[in-house]
Every structure is written in structure tokens, then in C-alpha cells.
């Protein structure tokens, strides 16, 4: 018996209550931490030409808009033809007043399928990368 008259020798911890408390604490930490984690990466929100599109003629450039500011020195975009030859002008760059646009100029491309590869380094040093295709038909009626 202690000073307040309680017999703590018979005190038992309910494992279910401990488990629920741990789960609740972990959930709260995740709710607070996940929004901060998701804001660290720059993800594409739109492209021109659009992902998977078929266009009638060669676009003058490929442009990808991102949801976060990019580090220009380490963000790249390249375009390859169906036989894996690089066909862009090699002048990949970050543009836009807020640094969220990645683009590369193209020569006049022939009809065919093309794959765009991009790598984006966000200002807080997190890398995202991906690729998509577009097709040029050479006919003026398709879009």
C-alpha cells in the first residue's frame, strides 16, 4: 500500500488500451507529417503535347508544367523517336516566372511515335521522373 492508500501491486495494464493509444499517436503523426512530405516533390500537372495524344503535325516544343519550383541545373527533358534516337534540340530548360515549367525545343519531326523522358529536381532536392508518349500523324485533321 502506498501513501494514499492505493494497492498498486495489483495494477494491470490493458494491452488493448496500449495498442489503441499507439495507433492513435501514429495516426496523428502521419496526419501532421504527410502533407509536408507531399509538398516536397514537384509533380507534373499538364503537358503539351498531352500524354498519349495524337497530333497532326510536329509541335515546336514539349512543355511540362509542374506543381512546384524546379532546380534548373538538374531538371531535364528529352525526346526520343521509335528507334531510341534523341530528336530534341538538346536545350532543355526551366522557364516560367515561378520556375515550374520544363521545356525543350523540337525540330520539325516526321510522322511517328515519340517518347518524352523527364527528370525534375524540386528546390528542396527531391527528384521525380517519368515518361510519356505522343504520336504525330502527319495529317491535318487529327488532334
Number of C-alpha atoms within 10 A of each C-alpha: 8 8 6 6 7 10 10 9 8 7 8 7 8 8 9 9 10 11 11 11 12 12 12 12 12 11 12 11 11 12 11 10 11 10 10 10 10 10 13 16 22 25 23 19 10 14 16 14 20 15 15 13 15 18 20 16 19 18 16 14 17 20 22 20 21 20 16 22 23 27 20 19 11 14 20 21 25 22 24 16 18 10 8 10 10 15 17 22 13 14 13 21 19 26 15 11 8 10 19 22 22 25 23 20 20 18 12 13 16 13 15 14 16 22 20 18 15 20 17 29 22 25 16 14 14 13 18 15 15 12 13 16 18 18 22 20 18 16 11 9 9 12 12
